[in-house]
């Protein structure tokens, strides 16, 4: 009888109908495949059961998060190969049923079942959030989703994000290695402030303020008064301490508050950095109208938001299973054109759209390096499964940005008054080569 790795490789290629560009290392110590390729490490038979009982992306993720499946060698190379075999093929239970009509695929599946051991589905890892997708984006469900993602622990985020504590795309210079993560994040915050045209004495609302970095930068460097809002208790406590340490308590207020409950406008400017992804498609127009109503006439909004590619049939869009179950419960992405349309429907005049997709890929690779550099401490602060979730999520996201499967855009919009005077200069950008 062939060793486990050779059997798995042969069966995988039969099922996929394509060569497997990865090496396989199995629980019996056997290996099969290109010796120089990264290895897919199948640590036990339970990994097979996870993938058989939940075919496609979620089965692979469950095996990864539980530690039953791993990768030996370059993580990005391995994920890129898997993306072509699984994610980009859109495999799910319906696709498997269709594939099982092929005799070779059916035979491979039956052989895998024999190899997998007792036909009992393993329980999902405890890090998984599974619930029916109904009643989305109420105040209660939004608060619960935000808590799941952001209340992992401030010490953990310090490892990943570094001293800047900015959890959004940095803004890198032209030189490949000329910037530190901290300087690139400072440049991103300054870019937002410049686009908003902040001046001393103005009021800024920072929606989804995170750990307070934008609020602190705007108050310290531009002399504005800032209200920062978040739904995370841990973020708010951390941000308030930072504000106090900076001596800015007279100019920065951090609240645990839903954007729907902000009632002390008007503001001169609003920053929404990495917040709109949590709002949801059904609520987005309401969100945009709420922000429009909180601005003074002539006030500016800077919306920094991840975008997906549009689909031929937008009604067929579904939230990524891994992201929904482990990372951003209830999070949704929209094409940038949809975002611009919704902002305009809310009454905004959209004046500038800047794609900074490549910047996010580089940022994510720095975050992954930070996590890997303090892996043991990160595991102690959370759990092995949670640390694996973050490593996979950030590395896969970096590849998605690099391959143009997703993007990120800064949209500058104005509550232009009836006079038509936007308050913007005739030339708003200076391009750097």
Helices and strands as residue ranges (DSSP letters): H 4-16, E 23-25, E 31-32, E 39-42, H 45-53, H 57-66, E 69-72, H 75-82, I 83-87, H 93-99, H 103-116, H 139-150, H 154-161, H 181-196, E 203-207, H 213-222, E 225-230, H 233-245, E 252-256, G 259-261, E 267-273, G 276-278, H 281-294, E 295-308, G 314-316, H 321-322, I 323-327, H 336-345, E 349-355, H 357-373, H 375-381, H 384-402, E 406-414
